């Protein structure tokens, strides 16, 4: 049985969610896939390359593709709606697992920081179009992003409808007087 590179990466994310970062080892991945190490080494030189690929895969799925989809619409209201619908629909286990992993592995921590900055930068870009250059777009973006990360951590307490309602309320509060 052949296992594609994408299947190896999907397996890694599933194992990370279910069992934690200790499963992101070549032996454990091969055991979970029920396949030889040769298949693994066909796609990856070593664990470091696998980890880098896994984090790039996560970044593409949970950041870059969302930004690309959001950029297809023009107005702030449309972007906001698309962004909300895409991010609320994300399976939060991956985000939680990667943030947890970042506590123990420096390479993961660097990527999480890069992704956080990329996401905040994108939010700042679309918010600044509404609030202008003196409207605290960076602070508003960081507040909105902190809400997003926090809601993910509390997803067993906060329903999707509550999350949507909170997003709307936060958006209204933050954009009411952005320069103050």
Wavefront OBJ file of the C-alpha trace (Angstrom):
o trace
v 0.000 0.000 0.000
v 1.303 3.422 -0.973
v 0.955 6.332 1.389
v 1.135 9.782 -0.190
v 2.927 12.710 1.360
v -0.422 14.328 2.160
v -1.642 11.130 3.839
v 1.472 11.109 6.044
v 0.740 14.706 7.027
v -2.937 14.044 7.706
v -1.923 11.048 9.830
v 0.477 13.237 11.791
v -2.231 15.781 12.557
v -4.670 13.049 13.628
v -2.061 11.487 15.933
v -1.113 14.878 17.308
v -4.747 15.575 18.202
v -5.460 12.142 19.683
v -2.195 11.286 21.418
v -0.011 14.380 21.491
v 3.432 15.360 20.219
v 5.092 12.186 21.511
v 3.494 10.387 18.539
v 5.318 12.559 16.020
v 8.200 10.121 15.729
v 9.062 8.042 12.695
v 8.542 4.685 14.436
v 5.157 5.694 15.815
v 3.969 7.201 12.551
v 4.943 4.053 10.627
v 3.317 1.857 13.246
v 0.093 3.888 13.045
v 0.149 3.733 9.242
v 0.979 0.004 9.380
v 3.660 0.554 6.804
v 7.441 0.347 6.633
v 9.845 3.183 7.251
v 10.781 3.044 3.566
v 7.496 4.688 2.658
v 8.153 7.440 5.180
v 11.682 8.022 3.888
v 10.385 8.124 0.336
v 8.726 11.444 1.225
v 10.832 12.817 4.101
v 14.584 12.754 4.836
v 14.096 12.705 8.593
v 11.813 13.763 11.430
v 12.822 17.428 11.199
v 11.780 17.566 7.557
v 8.529 15.813 8.444
v 7.809 18.284 11.257
v 8.532 21.215 8.938
v 6.227 19.730 6.286
v 3.533 19.027 8.870
v 3.611 22.601 10.145
v 3.603 23.986 6.587
v 0.600 21.760 5.815
v -1.229 23.092 8.892
v -0.329 26.685 7.989
v -1.603 26.222 4.428
v -4.883 24.656 5.545
v -5.643 26.893 8.516
v -4.147 30.222 7.468
v -3.078 30.697 3.871
v -6.097 29.057 2.234
v -8.430 31.043 4.492
v -6.711 34.314 3.621
v -6.812 33.433 -0.089
v -10.535 32.641 0.090
v -11.243 35.844 2.023
v -9.331 37.909 -0.531
v -11.797 36.831 -3.227
v -14.357 39.325 -1.880
v -13.966 43.085 -1.765
v -15.785 44.859 1.035
v -14.914 44.709 4.711
v -18.360 43.291 5.546
v -17.960 40.513 2.984
v -14.413 39.733 4.131
v -15.576 39.664 7.719
v -18.419 37.269 6.889
v -16.192 34.936 4.867
v -13.479 34.993 7.512
v -15.987 34.218 10.269
v -17.596 31.357 8.360
v -14.234 29.783 7.516
v -12.612 30.144 10.930
v -15.612 29.105 12.981
v -15.804 25.950 10.877
v -12.199 24.931 11.574
v -11.735 21.786 13.612
v -10.156 23.234 16.767
v -8.323 20.090 17.836
v -5.469 20.768 15.434
v -5.022 24.331 16.641
v -5.049 23.259 20.282
v -2.656 20.376 19.660
v -0.160 22.522 17.783
v -0.260 25.253 20.425
v 0.308 22.607 23.081
v 3.205 21.130 21.083
v 4.749 24.603 20.773
v 5.245 24.577 24.551
v 7.732 21.719 24.197
v 9.477 22.149 20.852
v 11.240 25.347 19.768
v 10.776 24.751 16.020
v 7.023 24.423 16.499
v 6.941 27.512 18.699
v 8.663 29.541 15.963
v 6.102 28.454 13.377
v 3.148 29.161 15.680
v 4.537 32.649 16.321
v 4.948 33.180 12.570
v 1.381 32.014 11.915
v 0.021 34.190 14.735
v 1.820 37.220 13.290
v 0.599 36.386 9.782
v -2.996 36.107 10.977
v -2.810 39.296 13.045
v -1.194 41.105 10.105
v -4.005 40.041 7.817
v -6.645 41.135 10.315
v -4.865 44.461 10.709
v -4.854 44.915 6.933
v -8.589 44.428 6.532
v -9.441 46.387 9.702
v -7.232 49.348 8.731
v -9.308 49.745 5.570
v -12.252 50.534 7.870
v -10.643 52.472 10.729
v -7.943 54.365 8.832
v -4.306 54.966 9.740
v -4.979 56.364 13.225
v -7.630 53.857 14.177
v -5.653 51.363 16.266
v -5.989 48.642 13.617
v -3.153 46.628 15.167
v -4.679 46.699 18.625
v -8.129 45.847 17.259
v -6.619 42.976 15.239
v -4.810 41.606 18.291
v -7.980 41.840 20.384
v -10.002 40.018 17.719
v -7.294 37.373 17.361
v -7.060 36.865 21.120
v -10.820 36.273 21.094
v -10.409 33.731 18.275
v -7.663 31.780 20.045
v -9.510 31.923 23.351
v -12.780 30.742 21.808
v -10.932 27.779 20.301
v -9.651 26.805 23.712
v -13.161 27.027 25.126
v -14.956 25.352 22.233
v -16.535 22.816 24.571
v -18.096 25.697 26.534
v -18.936 28.043 23.649
v -21.333 26.880 20.925
v -20.806 27.907 17.302
v -23.824 30.219 17.557
v -22.419 31.844 20.691
v -19.062 32.209 18.936
v -20.780 33.941 16.005
v -22.728 36.193 18.358
v -19.552 37.041 20.286
v -17.745 37.839 17.022
v -20.506 40.212 15.984
v -20.604 41.907 19.386
v -16.802 42.250 19.493
v -16.728 43.632 15.946
v -19.328 46.259 16.811
v -17.549 47.272 20.027
v -14.087 47.440 18.489
v -15.120 49.371 15.417
v -17.475 51.794 17.216
v -14.687 54.168 18.277
v -11.488 52.736 16.793
v -9.308 55.799 17.449
v -9.927 55.932 21.187
l 1 2 3 4 5 6 7 8 9 10 11 12 13 14 15 16 17 18 19 20 21 22 23 24 25 26 27 28 29 30 31 32 33 34 35 36 37 38 39 40 41 42 43 44 45 46 47 48 49 50 51 52 53 54 55 56 57 58 59 60 61 62 63 64 65 66 67 68 69 70 71 72 73 74 75 76 77 78 79 80 81 82 83 84 85 86 87 88 89 90 91 92 93 94 95 96 97 98 99 100 101 102 103 104 105 106 107 108 109 110 111 112 113 114 115 116 117 118 119 120 121 122 123 124 125 126 127 128 129 130 131 132 133 134 135 136 137 138 139 140 141 142 143 144 145 146 147 148 149 150 151 152 153 154 155 156 157 158 159 160 161 162 163 164 165 166 167 168 169 170 171 172 173 174 175 176 177 178 179 180
